[in-house]
Amino acid sequence: MKQKLPNLLIIAGTGRKSGKTTIACNLIHFYSKKHLVYAIKISPHKHFMGDEASIIIRTDHYKITEEFNAHTGKDSSRMLAAGAARSLYIECDDHFVKEAFLLSYHNFPSNVPVICESPALISFINPGLFIIADHPGVHPKKEKILAMKSQADFLINIRKETAHQYVDKIAIQNGSWHSV
Protein backbone atom coordinates (compact mmCIF):
# COMPACT_ATOMS: atom_id res chain seq x y z
CA MET A 1 0.00 0.00 0.00
CA LYS A 2 1.28 3.43 -0.94
CA GLN A 3 2.03 5.92 1.81
CA LYS A 4 -0.25 9.00 1.57
CA LEU A 5 1.66 12.29 1.78
CA PRO A 6 -0.80 15.10 0.98
CA ASN A 7 1.81 17.85 1.43
CA LEU A 8 3.95 16.33 -1.33
CA LEU A 9 3.72 17.31 -5.00
CA ILE A 10 5.70 14.99 -7.29
CA ILE A 11 6.90 16.06 -10.72
CA ALA A 12 8.09 13.55 -13.32
CA GLY A 13 9.09 14.27 -16.90
CA THR A 14 8.82 12.51 -20.23
CA GLY A 15 12.55 13.06 -20.74
CA ARG A 16 15.46 15.43 -20.26
CA LYS A 17 14.51 19.06 -20.77
CA SER A 18 10.79 18.24 -20.51
CA GLY A 19 10.16 21.13 -18.11
CA LYS A 20 10.27 19.43 -14.70
CA THR A 21 12.44 22.04 -13.01
CA THR A 22 10.73 24.92 -14.80
CA ILE A 23 7.35 23.77 -13.49
CA ALA A 24 8.77 23.20 -10.00
CA CYS A 25 10.35 26.65 -9.95
CA ASN A 26 7.19 28.35 -11.20
CA LEU A 27 5.12 26.65 -8.50
CA ILE A 28 7.70 27.48 -5.82
CA HIS A 29 7.90 31.09 -6.98
CA PHE A 30 4.12 31.50 -6.85
CA TYR A 31 3.38 29.63 -3.61
CA SER A 32 6.43 30.69 -1.58
CA LYS A 33 4.96 34.19 -1.39
CA LYS A 34 2.31 32.89 1.02
CA HIS A 35 3.73 29.58 2.31
CA LEU A 36 6.99 27.97 3.24
CA VAL A 37 7.74 25.53 0.42
CA TYR A 38 10.51 22.93 0.51
CA ALA A 39 12.07 21.35 -2.57
CA ILE A 40 13.78 18.03 -3.26
CA LYS A 41 15.52 16.94 -6.44
CA ILE A 42 16.27 13.21 -6.75
CA SER A 43 18.58 11.92 -9.45
CA PRO A 44 21.06 9.10 -10.06
CA HIS A 45 23.46 11.65 -11.60
CA LYS A 46 26.45 12.77 -9.59
CA HIS A 47 26.77 16.52 -9.08
CA PHE A 48 29.55 18.47 -7.48
CA MET A 49 27.65 20.64 -5.01
CA GLY A 50 30.48 23.01 -4.06
CA ASP A 51 31.37 24.62 -0.76
CA GLU A 52 28.00 26.29 -0.32
CA ALA A 53 26.15 22.99 0.07
CA SER A 54 26.14 20.71 3.07
CA ILE A 55 26.13 16.92 2.97
CA ILE A 56 23.44 15.84 5.43
CA ILE A 57 23.84 12.08 4.99
CA ARG A 58 26.19 9.95 2.93
CA THR A 59 25.94 6.18 2.72
CA ASP A 60 27.26 3.62 0.25
CA HIS A 61 23.93 3.92 -1.61
CA TYR A 62 22.95 7.59 -1.55
CA LYS A 63 23.99 11.10 -0.66
CA ILE A 64 21.63 13.80 0.65
CA THR A 65 22.86 17.36 0.29
CA GLU A 66 21.27 20.66 1.25
CA GLU A 67 21.76 23.47 -1.24
CA PHE A 68 22.57 26.95 0.11
CA ASN A 69 23.71 28.73 -3.07
CA ALA A 70 20.86 30.05 -5.23
CA HIS A 71 23.19 30.98 -8.10
CA THR A 72 24.89 27.80 -9.38
CA GLY A 73 22.34 26.98 -12.08
CA LYS A 74 21.86 23.43 -10.79
CA ASP A 75 18.24 22.36 -10.38
CA SER A 76 18.40 22.39 -6.57
CA SER A 77 19.90 25.88 -6.74
CA ARG A 78 17.21 27.08 -9.16
CA MET A 79 14.54 25.87 -6.73
CA LEU A 80 16.21 27.82 -3.93
CA ALA A 81 16.38 30.92 -6.15
CA ALA A 82 12.66 30.49 -6.94
CA GLY A 83 11.86 30.84 -3.24
CA ALA A 84 12.12 27.40 -1.64
CA ALA A 85 12.83 27.74 2.08
CA ARG A 86 15.00 24.62 1.82
CA SER A 87 16.29 22.69 -1.18
CA LEU A 88 17.77 19.20 -1.00
CA TYR A 89 19.54 17.14 -3.64
CA ILE A 90 19.37 13.37 -3.25
CA GLU A 91 21.82 11.42 -5.37
CA CYS A 92 20.84 7.76 -5.59
CA ASP A 93 19.54 5.10 -7.91
CA ASP A 94 15.94 3.86 -7.89
CA HIS A 95 16.71 0.94 -5.53
CA PHE A 96 17.38 3.30 -2.61
CA VAL A 97 15.18 6.26 -3.50
CA LYS A 98 12.45 5.31 -1.01
CA GLU A 99 14.86 5.05 1.90
CA ALA A 100 16.71 8.26 1.02
CA PHE A 101 13.53 10.23 0.33
CA LEU A 102 11.74 9.19 3.53
CA LEU A 103 14.82 9.95 5.59
CA SER A 104 14.90 13.46 4.12
CA TYR A 105 11.15 14.01 4.15
CA HIS A 106 10.71 13.07 7.81
CA ASN A 107 13.08 15.89 8.77
CA PHE A 108 10.55 18.42 7.39
CA PRO A 109 7.48 19.63 9.28
CA SER A 110 4.42 17.66 8.10
CA ASN A 111 2.43 20.84 7.41
CA VAL A 112 4.95 22.36 4.97
CA PRO A 113 4.30 21.80 1.24
CA VAL A 114 7.09 19.92 -0.53
CA ILE A 115 7.79 19.76 -4.26
CA CYS A 116 9.89 16.83 -5.41
CA GLU A 117 11.30 15.99 -8.83
CA SER A 118 11.38 12.22 -9.01
CA PRO A 119 9.33 9.74 -11.02
CA ALA A 120 10.53 6.85 -8.84
CA LEU A 121 8.54 8.09 -5.82
CA ILE A 122 5.16 7.46 -7.42
CA SER A 123 5.62 3.69 -7.06
CA PHE A 124 5.43 3.89 -3.25
CA ILE A 125 4.00 7.33 -2.42
CA ASN A 126 0.49 8.67 -2.97
CA PRO A 127 1.17 12.43 -3.13
CA GLY A 128 -1.25 15.31 -2.82
CA LEU A 129 -0.62 15.94 -6.54
CA PHE A 130 1.34 14.21 -9.29
CA ILE A 131 2.39 16.17 -12.38
CA ILE A 132 4.00 14.88 -15.54
CA ALA A 133 5.97 17.49 -17.50
CA ASP A 134 6.11 17.13 -21.24
CA HIS A 135 7.70 19.05 -24.07
CA PRO A 136 7.05 18.26 -27.73
CA GLY A 137 10.77 18.51 -28.50
CA VAL A 138 11.72 15.70 -26.09
CA HIS A 139 12.69 12.55 -28.01
CA PRO A 140 12.79 9.76 -27.22
CA LYS A 141 10.13 9.96 -24.53
CA LYS A 142 10.55 7.76 -21.47
CA GLU A 143 8.09 4.88 -21.84
CA LYS A 144 8.05 4.33 -18.08
CA ILE A 145 6.78 7.89 -17.57
CA LEU A 146 4.26 7.69 -20.42
CA ALA A 147 2.82 4.59 -18.71
CA MET A 148 2.16 6.72 -15.60
CA LYS A 149 -0.11 9.21 -17.42
CA SER A 150 -3.28 7.69 -15.95
CA GLN A 151 -1.93 8.28 -12.43
CA ALA A 152 -1.10 11.96 -13.06
CA ASP A 153 -3.33 14.75 -11.84
CA PHE A 154 -1.90 17.00 -14.56
CA LEU A 155 0.04 16.52 -17.76
CA ILE A 156 1.68 19.89 -18.44
CA ASN A 157 3.14 20.79 -21.80
CA ILE A 158 5.33 23.82 -21.06
CA ARG A 159 5.16 24.89 -24.72
CA LYS A 160 1.37 25.17 -24.60
CA GLU A 161 0.64 26.22 -21.02
CA THR A 162 1.93 29.33 -19.32
CA ALA A 163 2.89 29.21 -15.66
CA HIS A 164 -0.32 31.04 -14.73
CA GLN A 165 -2.44 28.44 -16.51
CA TYR A 166 -1.18 25.55 -14.41
CA VAL A 167 -0.58 27.49 -11.20
CA ASP A 168 -4.26 28.47 -11.28
CA LYS A 169 -5.23 24.76 -11.28
CA ILE A 170 -3.35 24.08 -8.03
CA ALA A 171 -3.90 25.16 -4.43
CA ILE A 172 -2.39 24.66 -1.00
CA GLN A 173 -4.86 24.10 1.84
CA ASN A 174 -3.63 23.38 5.36
CA GLY A 175 -0.19 22.57 3.99
CA SER A 176 -1.51 20.03 1.44
CA TRP A 177 -1.53 20.21 -2.34
CA HIS A 178 -4.91 20.10 -4.13
CA SER A 179 -6.28 20.59 -7.62
CA VAL A 180 -8.94 23.28 -8.04
C-alpha positions in Angstrom: 0.0 0.0 0.0 1.3 3.4 -0.9 2.0 5.9 1.8 -0.2 9.0 1.6 1.7 12.3 1.8 -0.8 15.1 1.0 1.8 17.8 1.4 3.9 16.3 -1.3 3.7 17.3 -5.0 5.7 15.0 -7.3 6.9 16.1 -10.7 8.1 13.6 -13.3 9.1 14.3 -16.9 8.8 12.5 -20.2 12.5 13.1 -20.7 15.5 15.4 -20.3 14.5 19.1 -20.8 10.8 18.2 -20.5 10.2 21.1 -18.1 10.3 19.4 -14.7 12.4 22.0 -13.0 10.7 24.9 -14.8 7.4 23.8 -13.5 8.8 23.2 -10.0 10.4 26.7 -9.9 7.2 28.4 -11.2 5.1 26.7 -8.5 7.7 27.5 -5.8 7.9 31.1 -7.0 4.1 31.5 -6.9 3.4 29.6 -3.6 6.4 30.7 -1.6 5.0 34.2 -1.4 2.3 32.9 1.0 3.7 29.6 2.3 7.0 28.0 3.2 7.7 25.5 0.4 10.5 22.9 0.5 12.1 21.3 -2.6 13.8 18.0 -3.3 15.5 16.9 -6.4 16.3 13.2 -6.7 18.6 11.9 -9.4 21.1 9.1 -10.1 23.5 11.7 -11.6 26.5 12.8 -9.6 26.8 16.5 -9.1 29.5 18.5 -7.5 27.7 20.6 -5.0 30.5 23.0 -4.1 31.4 24.6 -0.8 28.0 26.3 -0.3 26.1 23.0 0.1 26.1 20.7 3.1 26.1 16.9 3.0 23.4 15.8 5.4 23.8 12.1 5.0 26.2 10.0 2.9 25.9 6.2 2.7 27.3 3.6 0.3 23.9 3.9 -1.6 23.0 7.6 -1.6 24.0 11.1 -0.7 21.6 13.8 0.6 22.9 17.4 0.3 21.3 20.7 1.3 21.8 23.5 -1.2 22.6 26.9 0.1 23.7 28.7 -3.1 20.9 30.1 -5.2 23.2 31.0 -8.1 24.9 27.8 -9.4 22.3 27.0 -12.1 21.9 23.4 -10.8 18.2 22.4 -10.4 18.4 22.4 -6.6 19.9 25.9 -6.7 17.2 27.1 -9.2 14.5 25.9 -6.7 16.2 27.8 -3.9 16.4 30.9 -6.2 12.7 30.5 -6.9 11.9 30.8 -3.2 12.1 27.4 -1.6 12.8 27.7 2.1 15.0 24.6 1.8 16.3 22.7 -1.2 17.8 19.2 -1.0 19.5 17.1 -3.6 19.4 13.4 -3.3 21.8 11.4 -5.4 20.8 7.8 -5.6 19.5 5.1 -7.9 15.9 3.9 -7.9 16.7 0.9 -5.5 17.4 3.3 -2.6 15.2 6.3 -3.5 12.4 5.3 -1.0 14.9 5.0 1.9 16.7 8.3 1.0 13.5 10.2 0.3 11.7 9.2 3.5 14.8 10.0 5.6 14.9 13.5 4.1 11.2 14.0 4.1 10.7 13.1 7.8 13.1 15.9 8.8 10.6 18.4 7.4 7.5 19.6 9.3 4.4 17.7 8.1 2.4 20.8 7.4 5.0 22.4 5.0 4.3 21.8 1.2 7.1 19.9 -0.5 7.8 19.8 -4.3 9.9 16.8 -5.4 11.3 16.0 -8.8 11.4 12.2 -9.0 9.3 9.7 -11.0 10.5 6.9 -8.8 8.5 8.1 -5.8 5.2 7.5 -7.4 5.6 3.7 -7.1 5.4 3.9 -3.3 4.0 7.3 -2.4 0.5 8.7 -3.0 1.2 12.4 -3.1 -1.3 15.3 -2.8 -0.6 15.9 -6.5 1.3 14.2 -9.3 2.4 16.2 -12.4 4.0 14.9 -15.5 6.0 17.5 -17.5 6.1 17.1 -21.2 7.7 19.0 -24.1 7.1 18.3 -27.7 10.8 18.5 -28.5 11.7 15.7 -26.1 12.7 12.5 -28.0 12.8 9.8 -27.2 10.1 10.0 -24.5 10.5 7.8 -21.5 8.1 4.9 -21.8 8.1 4.3 -18.1 6.8 7.9 -17.6 4.3 7.7 -20.4 2.8 4.6 -18.7 2.2 6.7 -15.6 -0.1 9.2 -17.4 -3.3 7.7 -16.0 -1.9 8.3 -12.4 -1.1 12.0 -13.1 -3.3 14.8 -11.8 -1.9 17.0 -14.6 0.0 16.5 -17.8 1.7 19.9 -18.4 3.1 20.8 -21.8 5.3 23.8 -21.1 5.2 24.9 -24.7 1.4 25.2 -24.6 0.6 26.2 -21.0 1.9 29.3 -19.3 2.9 29.2 -15.7 -0.3 31.0 -14.7 -2.4 28.4 -16.5 -1.2 25.5 -14.4 -0.6 27.5 -11.2 -4.3 28.5 -11.3 -5.2 24.8 -11.3 -3.4 24.1 -8.0 -3.9 25.2 -4.4 -2.4 24.7 -1.0 -4.9 24.1 1.8 -3.6 23.4 5.4 -0.2 22.6 4.0 -1.5 20.0 1.4 -1.5 20.2 -2.3 -4.9 20.1 -4.1 -6.3 20.6 -7.6 -8.9 23.3 -8.0 
